[in-house]
Amino acid sequence: MNTAETPRQRLARLMDERRSDLHLTWNEVAERAGVTREGLRRTRTGTGHIRSLTKRGIERALSWEVGGVDEILAGVAPTERTPPRPSMEDAEVLARENSERAQRLARRIGRLDRRKQAAVEQMVDVLEGDPPTEREAQ
């Protein structure tokens, strides 16, 4: 812990890091936590008591184990909650749904002319973070 960092500043920093890791907006965190965005701001910047219900909501929203907020305020790293492993049946359903979705998308793309197919491929590359090759960029 940074010696100049107060417990609340540490909480604010770790909440922001975790929110970013989970690709959430503050509005999404507030919604998942069951508090207002203003309530989150007060929790991060305030100095007073944080209600237990607010702590549990933040922990749930940021996938920390119960007690994570208190751990942070005490200078300890919070324990991240491990998501439950999906059952084999859940995995099979998900695989089937993904396969069906991929087949539908492939059929739709297959009906496009070659120029549009190339454009779709370039968009996917951009979304995946792959820069287009020199030839594709022309």
SEMARLO-709091 format. One record per atom (N, C-alpha, C, O): residue number from 1; residue in three letters; x, z, y. Coordinates in nm, 3 decimals. Atoms other than C-alpha are relative to their C-alpha. Example, Ala and Ser with C-alpha at 12.3 -4.5 7.8 and 13.67 -1.06 7.14 Angstrom:
<nodes>
- 1_ALA_0.089_0.000_-0.119 $
- 1_ALA_1.230_0.780_-0.450 $
- 1_ALA_0.090_0.000_0.120 $
- 1_ALA_0.194_0.066_0.118 $
- 2_SER_-0.082_-0.006_-0.119 $
- 2_SER_1.367_0.714_-0.106 $
- 2_SER_-0.077_0.073_0.109 $
- 2_SER_-0.026_0.090_0.220 $
</nodes>
This chain:
<nodes>
- 1_MET_0.084_0.000_-0.118 $
- 1_MET_0.000_0.000_0.000 $
- 1_MET_0.089_0.000_0.124 $
- 1_MET_0.185_0.077_0.132 $
- 2_ASN_-0.068_0.006_-0.127 $
- 2_ASN_0.126_-0.090_0.346 $
- 2_ASN_-0.018_0.135_0.069 $
- 2_ASN_-0.132_0.181_0.084 $
- 3_THR_0.011_-0.134_-0.058 $
- 3_THR_0.206_0.245_0.517 $
- 3_THR_-0.080_0.000_0.130 $
- 3_THR_-0.140_0.101_0.165 $
- 4_ALA_0.077_0.007_-0.125 $
- 4_ALA_0.047_0.126_0.843 $
- 4_ALA_-0.146_-0.034_-0.027 $
- 4_ALA_-0.227_-0.034_0.066 $
- 5_GLU_0.136_0.043_0.036 $
- 5_GLU_-0.268_0.020_0.656 $
- 5_GLU_-0.085_0.123_-0.035 $
- 5_GLU_-0.047_0.201_-0.122 $
- 6_THR_0.091_-0.110_0.033 $
- 6_THR_-0.557_0.269_0.656 $
- 6_THR_-0.074_-0.034_-0.129 $
- 6_THR_-0.077_-0.150_-0.171 $
- 7_PRO_0.077_0.030_0.122 $
- 7_PRO_-0.768_0.306_0.341 $
- 7_PRO_-0.110_-0.104_0.024 $
- 7_PRO_-0.133_-0.190_-0.061 $
- 8_ARG_0.106_0.097_-0.029 $
- 8_ARG_-1.052_0.111_0.507 $
- 8_ARG_0.057_-0.139_0.023 $
- 8_ARG_-0.003_-0.238_-0.018 $
- 9_GLN_-0.065_0.130_-0.019 $
- 9_GLN_-0.815_-0.167_0.613 $
- 9_GLN_0.040_-0.058_-0.136 $
- 9_GLN_0.028_-0.178_-0.159 $
- 10_ARG_-0.036_0.044_0.135 $
- 10_ARG_-0.691_-0.183_0.254 $
- 10_ARG_-0.124_-0.048_-0.074 $
- 10_ARG_-0.121_-0.151_-0.141 $
- 11_LEU_0.126_0.041_0.063 $
- 11_LEU_-1.050_-0.197_0.130 $
- 11_LEU_-0.043_-0.136_0.054 $
- 11_LEU_-0.081_-0.224_-0.023 $
- 12_ALA_0.040_0.127_-0.061 $
- 12_ALA_-1.126_-0.477_0.376 $
- 12_ALA_0.086_-0.114_-0.051 $
- 12_ALA_0.036_-0.221_-0.085 $
- 13_ARG_-0.091_0.104_0.047 $
- 13_ARG_-0.818_-0.673_0.271 $
- 13_ARG_-0.027_-0.036_-0.146 $
- 13_ARG_-0.034_-0.154_-0.180 $
- 14_LEU_0.022_0.027_0.142 $
- 14_LEU_-0.881_-0.636_-0.102 $
- 14_LEU_-0.138_-0.062_-0.025 $
- 14_LEU_-0.154_-0.145_-0.114 $
- 15_MET_0.132_0.063_0.012 $
- 15_MET_-1.250_-0.720_-0.061 $
- 15_MET_0.010_-0.147_0.036 $
- 15_MET_-0.048_-0.232_-0.032 $
- 16_ASP_-0.013_0.139_-0.043 $
- 16_ASP_-1.155_-1.036_0.126 $
- 16_ASP_0.078_-0.082_-0.103 $
- 16_ASP_0.041_-0.196_-0.132 $
- 17_GLU_-0.077_0.070_0.103 $
- 17_GLU_-0.894_-1.132_-0.135 $
- 17_GLU_-0.085_-0.028_-0.123 $
- 17_GLU_-0.083_-0.138_-0.178 $
- 18_ARG_0.084_0.016_0.120 $
- 18_ARG_-1.139_-1.076_-0.421 $
- 18_ARG_-0.111_-0.100_0.024 $
- 18_ARG_-0.141_-0.182_-0.062 $
- 19_ARG_0.106_0.094_-0.037 $
- 19_ARG_-1.418_-1.263_-0.241 $
- 19_ARG_0.055_-0.143_-0.006 $
- 19_ARG_-0.011_-0.234_-0.057 $
- 20_SER_-0.063_0.131_0.002 $
- 20_SER_-1.181_-1.555_-0.195 $
- 20_SER_0.032_-0.044_-0.144 $
- 20_SER_0.008_-0.160_-0.180 $
- 21_ASP_-0.031_0.032_0.141 $
- 21_ASP_-1.065_-1.540_-0.561 $
- 21_ASP_-0.124_-0.046_-0.075 $
- 21_ASP_-0.117_-0.134_-0.161 $
- 22_LEU_0.126_0.032_0.068 $
- 22_LEU_-1.429_-1.558_-0.671 $
- 22_LEU_-0.073_-0.118_0.066 $
- 22_LEU_-0.180_-0.158_0.021 $
- 23_HIS_0.058_0.113_-0.074 $
- 23_HIS_-1.501_-1.842_-0.424 $
- 23_HIS_-0.140_0.033_0.051 $
- 23_HIS_-0.234_-0.046_0.037 $
- 24_LEU_0.127_-0.044_-0.055 $
- 24_LEU_-1.780_-1.647_-0.257 $
- 24_LEU_0.006_0.006_0.152 $
- 24_LEU_0.113_0.027_0.210 $
- 25_THR_0.011_-0.024_-0.143 $
- 25_THR_-1.898_-1.636_0.102 $
- 25_THR_-0.039_0.145_0.020 $
- 25_THR_-0.082_0.212_-0.074 $
- 26_TRP_0.044_-0.137_-0.027 $
- 26_TRP_-1.966_-1.305_0.273 $
- 26_TRP_-0.150_0.013_-0.020 $
- 26_TRP_-0.198_0.118_-0.064 $
- 27_ASN_0.145_-0.005_0.023 $
- 27_ASN_-2.336_-1.392_0.262 $
- 27_ASN_-0.030_0.017_-0.148 $
- 27_ASN_-0.120_0.093_-0.185 $
- 28_GLU_0.022_-0.012_0.144 $
- 28_GLU_-2.314_-1.434_-0.116 $
- 28_GLU_0.038_0.140_-0.050 $
- 28_GLU_-0.030_0.197_-0.135 $
- 29_VAL_-0.039_-0.136_0.039 $
- 29_VAL_-2.127_-1.103_-0.151 $
- 29_VAL_-0.109_0.099_0.040 $
- 29_VAL_-0.149_0.185_-0.038 $
- 30_ALA_0.105_-0.091_-0.048 $
- 30_ALA_-2.390_-0.928_0.060 $
- 30_ALA_-0.124_-0.010_-0.088 $
- 30_ALA_-0.182_0.091_-0.126 $
- 31_GLU_0.119_0.020_0.084 $
- 31_GLU_-2.672_-1.081_-0.145 $
- 31_GLU_0.019_0.064_-0.137 $
- 31_GLU_-0.071_0.133_-0.186 $
- 32_ARG_-0.026_-0.057_0.133 $
- 32_ARG_-2.511_-0.983_-0.477 $
- 32_ARG_0.011_0.152_0.005 $
- 32_ARG_-0.025_0.221_-0.091 $
- 33_ALA_-0.017_-0.145_-0.014 $
- 33_ALA_-2.434_-0.634_-0.345 $
- 33_ALA_-0.130_0.070_0.038 $
- 33_ALA_-0.142_0.191_0.024 $
- 34_GLY_0.126_-0.059_-0.042 $
- 34_GLY_-2.787_-0.583_-0.217 $
- 34_GLY_0.010_0.070_0.133 $
- 34_GLY_-0.065_0.165_0.161 $
- 35_VAL_-0.016_-0.056_-0.135 $
- 35_VAL_-2.669_-0.503_0.136 $
- 35_VAL_-0.001_-0.115_0.100 $
- 35_VAL_0.008_-0.232_0.062 $
- 36_THR_-0.005_0.103_-0.104 $
- 36_THR_-2.677_-0.686_0.467 $
- 36_THR_0.145_-0.037_0.029 $
- 36_THR_0.237_0.037_-0.006 $
- 37_ARG_-0.135_0.040_-0.039 $
- 37_ARG_-2.379_-0.876_0.597 $
- 37_ARG_0.056_0.102_0.100 $
- 37_ARG_0.175_0.134_0.096 $
- 38_GLU_-0.042_-0.103_-0.096 $
- 38_GLU_-2.366_-0.622_0.881 $
- 38_GLU_0.042_0.127_-0.074 $
- 38_GLU_0.136_0.195_-0.035 $
- 39_GLY_-0.036_-0.116_0.081 $
- 39_GLY_-2.360_-0.347_0.619 $
- 39_GLY_0.138_-0.015_-0.062 $
- 39_GLY_0.216_0.080_-0.068 $
- 40_LEU_-0.134_0.027_0.054 $
- 40_LEU_-2.058_-0.509_0.456 $
- 40_LEU_0.106_0.016_0.108 $
- 40_LEU_0.211_0.076_0.085 $
- 41_ARG_-0.096_-0.009_-0.110 $
- 41_ARG_-1.885_-0.538_0.793 $
- 41_ARG_0.027_0.146_0.035 $
- 41_ARG_0.142_0.186_0.054 $
- 42_ARG_-0.016_-0.143_-0.031 $
- 42_ARG_-1.948_-0.169_0.866 $
- 42_ARG_0.081_0.071_-0.108 $
- 42_ARG_0.161_0.159_-0.079 $
- 43_THR_-0.075_-0.061_0.110 $
- 43_THR_-1.814_-0.076_0.522 $
- 43_THR_0.148_-0.032_0.013 $
- 43_THR_0.233_0.054_-0.009 $
- 44_ARG_-0.140_0.042_-0.011 $
- 44_ARG_-1.496_-0.273_0.582 $
- 44_ARG_0.070_0.055_0.123 $
- 44_ARG_0.190_0.083_0.119 $
- 45_THR_-0.064_-0.038_-0.126 $
- 45_THR_-1.434_-0.163_0.940 $
- 45_THR_-0.028_0.142_0.043 $
- 45_THR_0.038_0.194_0.133 $
- 46_GLY_0.040_-0.134_-0.042 $
- 46_GLY_-1.599_0.177_0.964 $
- 46_GLY_0.094_0.108_-0.046 $
- 46_GLY_0.193_0.082_-0.115 $
- 47_THR_-0.081_-0.115_0.039 $
- 47_THR_-1.456_0.521_0.918 $
- 47_THR_-0.084_0.107_-0.069 $
- 47_THR_-0.030_0.201_-0.127 $
- 48_GLY_0.089_-0.101_0.057 $
- 48_GLY_-1.759_0.714_0.798 $
- 48_GLY_-0.017_-0.015_-0.150 $
- 48_GLY_0.050_-0.095_-0.216 $
- 49_HIS_0.031_-0.004_0.143 $
- 49_HIS_-1.897_0.783_0.454 $
- 49_HIS_-0.064_-0.132_-0.046 $
- 49_HIS_-0.148_-0.188_0.025 $
- 50_ILE_0.062_0.118_0.060 $
- 50_ILE_-1.984_0.485_0.231 $
- 50_ILE_-0.096_0.051_-0.107 $
- 50_ILE_-0.056_0.125_-0.197 $
- 51_ARG_0.100_-0.044_0.097 $
- 51_ARG_-2.305_0.541_0.037 $
- 51_ARG_0.036_-0.048_-0.141 $
- 51_ARG_0.093_-0.156_-0.158 $
- 52_SER_-0.028_0.035_0.140 $
- 52_SER_-2.273_0.538_-0.343 $
- 52_SER_-0.067_-0.131_-0.039 $
- 52_SER_-0.008_-0.213_-0.109 $
- 53_LEU_0.073_0.123_0.032 $
- 53_LEU_-2.535_0.264_-0.368 $
- 53_LEU_0.073_-0.122_0.056 $
- 53_LEU_0.080_-0.227_-0.008 $
- 54_THR_-0.076_0.109_-0.061 $
- 54_THR_-2.331_0.047_-0.130 $
- 54_THR_0.127_-0.027_-0.079 $
- 54_THR_0.162_-0.143_-0.104 $
- 55_LYS_-0.121_0.016_0.081 $
- 55_LYS_-2.013_0.109_-0.330 $
- 55_LYS_-0.030_-0.074_-0.130 $
- 55_LYS_0.039_-0.170_-0.165 $
- 56_ARG_0.035_0.064_0.128 $
- 56_ARG_-2.183_0.016_-0.659 $
- 56_ARG_-0.035_-0.148_0.022 $
- 56_ARG_0.002_-0.233_-0.059 $
- 57_GLY_0.037_0.138_-0.029 $
- 57_GLY_-2.326_-0.299_-0.501 $
- 57_GLY_0.122_-0.086_0.026 $
- 57_GLY_0.130_-0.199_-0.023 $
- 58_ILE_-0.124_0.074_-0.028 $
- 58_ILE_-1.986_-0.409_-0.370 $
- 58_ILE_0.077_-0.021_-0.129 $
- 58_ILE_0.129_-0.130_-0.153 $
- 59_GLU_-0.072_0.013_0.128 $
- 59_GLU_-1.828_-0.340_-0.708 $
- 59_GLU_-0.066_-0.106_-0.089 $
- 59_GLU_0.003_-0.185_-0.153 $
- 60_ARG_0.073_0.099_0.080 $
- 60_ARG_-2.098_-0.544_-0.881 $
- 60_ARG_0.026_-0.140_0.054 $
- 60_ARG_0.055_-0.233_-0.021 $
- 61_ALA_-0.015_0.131_-0.063 $
- 61_ALA_-2.068_-0.831_-0.631 $
- 61_ALA_0.140_-0.056_-0.018 $
- 61_ALA_0.157_-0.177_-0.033 $
- 62_LEU_-0.139_0.046_0.009 $
- 62_LEU_-1.688_-0.846_-0.657 $
- 62_LEU_0.058_0.016_-0.141 $
- 62_LEU_0.179_0.001_-0.161 $
- 63_SER_-0.041_-0.014_0.141 $
- 63_SER_-1.675_-0.786_-1.035 $
- 63_SER_0.112_0.102_-0.018 $
- 63_SER_0.210_0.078_-0.088 $
- 64_TRP_-0.088_-0.113_0.021 $
- 64_TRP_-1.493_-0.456_-1.009 $
- 64_TRP_-0.075_0.101_-0.085 $
- 64_TRP_-0.198_0.108_-0.080 $
- 65_GLU_0.061_-0.107_0.078 $
- 65_GLU_-1.556_-0.170_-1.250 $
- 65_GLU_-0.057_0.106_0.094 $
- 65_GLU_-0.014_0.118_0.209 $
- 66_VAL_0.055_-0.110_-0.078 $
- 66_VAL_-1.765_0.122_-1.126 $
- 66_VAL_0.114_0.094_0.038 $
- 66_VAL_0.196_0.132_-0.047 $
- 67_GLY_-0.108_-0.085_-0.050 $
- 67_GLY_-1.538_0.338_-0.912 $
- 67_GLY_0.110_-0.077_0.069 $
- 67_GLY_0.204_-0.018_0.123 $
- 68_GLY_-0.105_0.084_-0.060 $
- 68_GLY_-1.333_0.043_-0.784 $
- 68_GLY_0.019_0.024_0.148 $
- 68_GLY_0.133_0.026_0.196 $
- 69_VAL_-0.013_-0.025_-0.144 $
- 69_VAL_-1.409_0.110_-0.418 $
- 69_VAL_0.072_0.132_0.023 $
- 69_VAL_0.160_0.140_0.109 $
- 70_ASP_-0.068_-0.129_-0.014 $
- 70_ASP_-1.306_0.475_-0.456 $
- 70_ASP_0.147_-0.011_-0.038 $
- 70_ASP_0.232_0.052_0.025 $
- 71_GLU_-0.140_0.021_0.039 $
- 71_GLU_-0.987_0.363_-0.635 $
- 71_GLU_0.078_-0.061_0.116 $
- 71_GLU_0.189_-0.018_0.147 $
- 72_ILE_-0.067_0.066_-0.113 $
- 72_ILE_-0.900_0.134_-0.343 $
- 72_ILE_0.023_0.100_0.113 $
- 72_ILE_0.132_0.106_0.169 $
- 73_LEU_-0.013_-0.096_-0.110 $
- 73_LEU_-0.967_0.407_-0.087 $
- 73_LEU_0.104_0.107_-0.031 $
- 73_LEU_0.163_0.165_0.060 $
- 74_ALA_-0.100_-0.098_0.042 $
- 74_ALA_-0.739_0.637_-0.290 $
- 74_ALA_0.138_-0.061_-0.016 $
- 74_ALA_0.234_0.008_-0.049 $
- 75_GLY_-0.131_0.066_0.008 $
- 75_GLY_-0.460_0.377_-0.290 $
- 75_GLY_0.032_-0.058_-0.136 $
- 75_GLY_0.146_-0.097_-0.160 $
- 76_VAL_-0.019_0.053_0.135 $
- 76_VAL_-0.507_0.259_-0.650 $
- 76_VAL_-0.063_-0.139_-0.008 $
- 76_VAL_-0.161_-0.166_0.061 $
- 77_ALA_0.058_0.133_0.018 $
- 77_ALA_-0.572_-0.098_-0.758 $
- 77_ALA_-0.131_0.011_-0.077 $
- 77_ALA_-0.140_0.087_-0.174 $
- 78_PRO_0.127_-0.006_0.072 $
- 78_PRO_-0.933_-0.155_-0.864 $
- 78_PRO_0.008_-0.070_-0.134 $
- 78_PRO_0.086_-0.165_-0.152 $
- 79_THR_0.006_0.063_0.132 $
- 79_THR_-1.009_-0.242_-1.224 $
- 79_THR_-0.103_-0.111_0.005 $
- 79_THR_-0.219_-0.088_0.038 $
- 80_GLU_0.093_0.113_0.003 $
- 80_GLU_-1.161_-0.588_-1.257 $
- 80_GLU_-0.083_0.009_-0.126 $
- 80_GLU_-0.033_0.043_-0.234 $
- 81_ARG_0.091_-0.001_0.114 $
- 81_ARG_-1.462_-0.609_-1.483 $
- 81_ARG_0.026_-0.125_-0.082 $
- 81_ARG_0.035_-0.235_-0.027 $
- 82_THR_-0.018_0.113_0.090 $
- 82_THR_-1.407_-0.830_-1.783 $
- 82_THR_-0.136_-0.054_-0.038 $
- 82_THR_-0.220_0.019_-0.092 $
- 83_PRO_0.132_0.053_0.035 $
- 83_PRO_-1.699_-1.066_-1.828 $
- 83_PRO_-0.018_0.001_-0.151 $
- 83_PRO_0.078_-0.019_-0.226 $
- 84_PRO_0.023_-0.001_0.145 $
- 84_PRO_-1.861_-1.040_-2.170 $
- 84_PRO_0.026_-0.138_-0.058 $
- 84_PRO_-0.003_-0.240_0.003 $
- 85_ARG_-0.025_0.127_0.067 $
- 85_ARG_-1.755_-1.306_-2.415 $
- 85_ARG_-0.132_-0.058_-0.045 $
- 85_ARG_-0.215_0.013_-0.102 $
- 86_PRO_0.125_0.061_0.046 $
- 86_PRO_-2.032_-1.554_-2.481 $
- 86_PRO_-0.002_-0.005_-0.153 $
- 86_PRO_0.101_-0.018_-0.218 $
- 87_SER_0.013_0.009_0.145 $
- 87_SER_-2.167_-1.557_-2.832 $
- 87_SER_0.025_-0.144_-0.043 $
- 87_SER_0.025_-0.235_0.040 $
- 88_MET_-0.021_0.135_0.052 $
- 88_MET_-2.102_-1.856_-3.056 $
- 88_MET_-0.123_-0.085_0.031 $
- 88_MET_-0.110_-0.204_0.062 $
- 89_GLU_0.122_0.074_-0.030 $
- 89_GLU_-2.465_-1.956_-3.005 $
- 89_GLU_-0.003_-0.042_0.147 $
- 89_GLU_-0.041_-0.155_0.178 $
- 90_ASP_-0.006_0.033_-0.142 $
- 90_ASP_-2.424_-1.940_-2.625 $
- 90_ASP_0.100_-0.113_0.025 $
- 90_ASP_0.072_-0.205_0.101 $
- 91_ALA_-0.103_0.103_-0.018 $
- 91_ALA_-2.106_-2.148_-2.647 $
- 91_ALA_-0.049_-0.135_-0.051 $
- 91_ALA_-0.022_-0.239_0.011 $
- 92_GLU_0.053_0.126_0.054 $
- 92_GLU_-2.279_-2.409_-2.864 $
- 92_GLU_-0.105_-0.060_0.092 $
- 92_GLU_-0.108_-0.181_0.112 $
- 93_VAL_0.102_0.048_-0.094 $
- 93_VAL_-2.572_-2.434_-2.621 $
- 93_VAL_0.067_-0.059_0.123 $
- 93_VAL_0.031_-0.167_0.168 $
- 94_LEU_-0.072_0.047_-0.118 $
- 94_LEU_-2.334_-2.469_-2.327 $
- 94_LEU_0.072_-0.132_-0.030 $
- 94_LEU_0.069_-0.224_0.052 $
- 95_ALA_-0.069_0.123_0.038 $
- 95_ALA_-2.129_-2.734_-2.510 $
- 95_ALA_-0.099_-0.116_-0.012 $
- 95_ALA_-0.070_-0.227_0.033 $
- 96_ARG_0.102_0.104_0.015 $
- 96_ARG_-2.445_-2.929_-2.596 $
- 96_ARG_-0.052_-0.044_0.138 $
- 96_ARG_-0.066_-0.164_0.164 $
- 97_GLU_0.049_0.034_-0.134 $
- 97_GLU_-2.573_-2.910_-2.237 $
- 97_GLU_0.104_-0.080_0.078 $
- 97_GLU_0.070_-0.176_0.146 $
- 98_ASN_-0.106_0.073_-0.069 $
- 98_ASN_-2.236_-3.022_-2.099 $
- 98_ASN_0.016_-0.140_-0.055 $
- 98_ASN_0.039_-0.235_0.021 $
- 99_SER_-0.012_0.132_0.061 $
- 99_SER_-2.219_-3.309_-2.346 $
- 99_SER_-0.114_-0.091_0.045 $
- 99_SER_-0.093_-0.208_0.078 $
- 100_GLU_0.116_0.079_-0.045 $
- 100_GLU_-2.571_-3.425_-2.254 $
- 100_GLU_0.015_-0.039_0.146 $
- 100_GLU_-0.016_-0.152_0.184 $
- 101_ARG_-0.019_0.027_-0.142 $
- 101_ARG_-2.490_-3.398_-1.883 $
- 101_ARG_0.106_-0.110_0.018 $
- 101_ARG_0.088_-0.201_0.099 $
- 102_ALA_-0.106_0.101_-0.009 $
- 102_ALA_-2.170_-3.601_-1.932 $
- 102_ALA_-0.050_-0.137_-0.044 $
- 102_ALA_-0.016_-0.238_0.018 $
- 103_GLN_0.055_0.128_0.047 $
- 103_GLN_-2.356_-3.870_-2.127 $
- 103_GLN_-0.093_-0.061_0.104 $
- 103_GLN_-0.088_-0.182_0.129 $
- 104_ARG_0.090_0.051_-0.105 $
- 104_ARG_-2.625_-3.900_-1.856 $
- 104_ARG_0.079_-0.055_0.117 $
- 104_ARG_0.048_-0.162_0.170 $
- 105_LEU_-0.082_0.044_-0.112 $
- 105_LEU_-2.361_-3.924_-1.586 $
- 105_LEU_0.075_-0.128_-0.033 $
- 105_LEU_0.085_-0.218_0.050 $
- 106_ALA_-0.072_0.122_0.041 $
- 106_ALA_-2.161_-4.183_-1.782 $
- 106_ALA_-0.094_-0.120_0.001 $
- 106_ALA_-0.054_-0.229_0.042 $
- 107_ARG_0.097_0.112_-0.003 $
- 107_ARG_-2.476_-4.397_-1.823 $
- 107_ARG_-0.029_-0.044_0.142 $
- 107_ARG_-0.035_-0.163_0.171 $
- 108_ARG_0.028_0.034_-0.141 $
- 108_ARG_-2.550_-4.378_-1.451 $
- 108_ARG_0.118_-0.073_0.063 $
- 108_ARG_0.099_-0.173_0.133 $
- 109_ILE_-0.118_0.065_-0.057 $
- 109_ILE_-2.193_-4.467_-1.355 $
- 109_ILE_0.018_-0.139_-0.061 $
- 109_ILE_0.059_-0.232_0.008 $
- 110_GLY_-0.012_0.130_0.067 $
- 110_GLY_-2.194_-4.749_-1.612 $
- 110_GLY_-0.091_-0.107_0.059 $
- 110_GLY_-0.061_-0.226_0.047 $
- 111_ARG_0.091_0.097_-0.061 $
- 111_ARG_-2.484_-4.913_-1.429 $
- 111_ARG_0.047_-0.046_0.138 $
- 111_ARG_-0.010_-0.139_0.194 $
- 112_LEU_-0.052_0.038_-0.131 $
- 112_LEU_-2.284_-4.933_-1.105 $
- 112_LEU_0.094_-0.119_-0.011 $
- 112_LEU_0.151_-0.144_-0.117 $
- 113_ASP_-0.097_0.110_0.002 $
- 113_ASP_-2.078_-5.236_-1.007 $
- 113_ASP_0.141_0.060_0.001 $
- 113_ASP_0.159_0.178_0.029 $
- 114_ARG_-0.139_-0.048_0.015 $
- 114_ARG_-1.697_-5.212_-1.050 $
- 114_ARG_0.053_0.069_0.126 $
- 114_ARG_0.125_0.168_0.118 $
- 115_ARG_-0.047_-0.059_-0.126 $
- 115_ARG_-1.633_-5.136_-0.682 $
- 115_ARG_-0.052_0.143_0.014 $
- 115_ARG_0.022_0.233_0.053 $
- 116_LYS_0.059_-0.135_-0.010 $
- 116_LYS_-1.872_-4.838_-0.689 $
- 116_LYS_0.056_0.092_-0.108 $
- 116_LYS_0.074_0.212_-0.084 $
- 117_GLN_-0.061_-0.082_0.105 $
- 117_GLN_-1.727_-4.718_-1.020 $
- 117_GLN_0.138_0.049_0.044 $
- 117_GLN_0.174_0.165_0.021 $
- 118_ALA_-0.133_-0.039_-0.050 $
- 118_ALA_-1.380_-4.719_-0.862 $
- 118_ALA_-0.014_0.107_0.107 $
- 118_ALA_0.068_0.200_0.113 $
- 119_ALA_0.022_-0.100_-0.105 $
- 119_ALA_-1.517_-4.524_-0.565 $
- 119_ALA_-0.035_0.135_-0.060 $
- 119_ALA_0.012_0.239_-0.013 $
- 120_VAL_0.036_-0.126_0.067 $
- 120_VAL_-1.670_-4.263_-0.798 $
- 120_VAL_0.127_0.063_-0.059 $
- 120_VAL_0.148_0.184_-0.046 $
- 121_GLU_-0.123_-0.051_0.060 $
- 121_GLU_-1.337_-4.229_-0.979 $
- 121_GLU_0.091_0.061_0.107 $
- 121_GLU_0.152_0.165_0.084 $
- 122_GLN_-0.082_-0.054_-0.109 $
- 122_GLN_-1.155_-4.180_-0.647 $
- 122_GLN_-0.058_0.132_0.051 $
- 122_GLN_0.017_0.224_0.082 $
- 123_MET_0.061_-0.125_-0.046 $
- 123_MET_-1.407_-3.914_-0.540 $
- 123_MET_0.029_0.113_-0.097 $
- 123_MET_0.057_0.226_-0.055 $
- 124_VAL_-0.030_-0.103_0.099 $
- 124_VAL_-1.353_-3.726_-0.865 $
- 124_VAL_0.145_0.043_0.014 $
- 124_VAL_0.175_0.163_0.007 $
- 125_ASP_-0.141_-0.035_-0.020 $
- 125_ASP_-0.976_-3.743_-0.811 $
- 125_ASP_0.017_0.092_0.120 $
- 125_ASP_0.090_0.191_0.113 $
- 126_VAL_-0.008_-0.082_-0.121 $
- 126_VAL_-1.018_-3.600_-0.460 $
- 126_VAL_-0.056_0.139_-0.027 $
- 126_VAL_0.003_0.240_0.012 $
- 127_LEU_0.062_-0.129_0.030 $
- 127_LEU_-1.251_-3.325_-0.585 $
- 127_LEU_0.089_0.085_-0.091 $
- 127_LEU_0.090_0.208_-0.080 $
- 128_GLU_-0.090_-0.071_0.090 $
- 128_GLU_-0.999_-3.234_-0.855 $
- 128_GLU_0.134_0.032_0.066 $
- 128_GLU_0.217_0.103_0.010 $
- 129_GLY_-0.125_-0.027_-0.072 $
- 129_GLY_-0.720_-3.229_-0.597 $
- 129_GLY_0.111_-0.097_-0.034 $
- 129_GLY_0.226_-0.073_0.005 $
- 130_ASP_-0.101_0.101_0.032 $
- 130_ASP_-0.538_-3.534_-0.733 $
- 130_ASP_0.003_-0.105_0.111 $
- 130_ASP_-0.097_-0.170_0.137 $
- 131_PRO_-0.006_0.102_-0.104 $
- 131_PRO_-0.412_-3.757_-0.453 $
- 131_PRO_-0.009_-0.139_-0.063 $
- 131_PRO_0.042_-0.161_-0.173 $
- 132_PRO_0.009_0.135_0.055 $
- 132_PRO_-0.495_-4.125_-0.502 $
- 132_PRO_0.138_-0.064_-0.004 $
- 132_PRO_0.224_-0.037_0.080 $
- 133_THR_-0.127_0.073_0.008 $
- 133_THR_-0.211_-4.349_-0.613 $
- 133_THR_0.006_-0.099_0.114 $
- 133_THR_-0.096_-0.126_0.179 $
- 134_GLU_-0.017_0.094_-0.113 $
- 134_GLU_-0.071_-4.597_-0.360 $
- 134_GLU_-0.093_-0.120_-0.015 $
- 134_GLU_-0.153_-0.165_0.083 $
- 135_ARG_0.084_0.116_0.023 $
- 135_ARG_-0.260_-4.885_-0.520 $
- 135_ARG_-0.149_0.034_0.021 $
- 135_ARG_-0.224_-0.046_0.077 $
- 136_GLU_0.140_-0.040_-0.015 $
- 136_GLU_-0.591_-4.691_-0.530 $
- 136_GLU_-0.035_0.024_0.145 $
- 136_GLU_-0.149_0.000_0.185 $
- 137_ALA_0.027_-0.031_-0.140 $
- 137_ALA_-0.556_-4.591_-0.164 $
- 137_ALA_-0.022_-0.125_0.083 $
- 137_ALA_-0.077_-0.117_0.193 $
- 138_GLN_0.013_0.124_-0.079 $
- 138_GLN_-0.548_-4.957_-0.053 $
- 138_GLN_-0.138_-0.058_-0.010 $
- 138_GLN_-0.165_-0.162_0.050 $
</nodes>
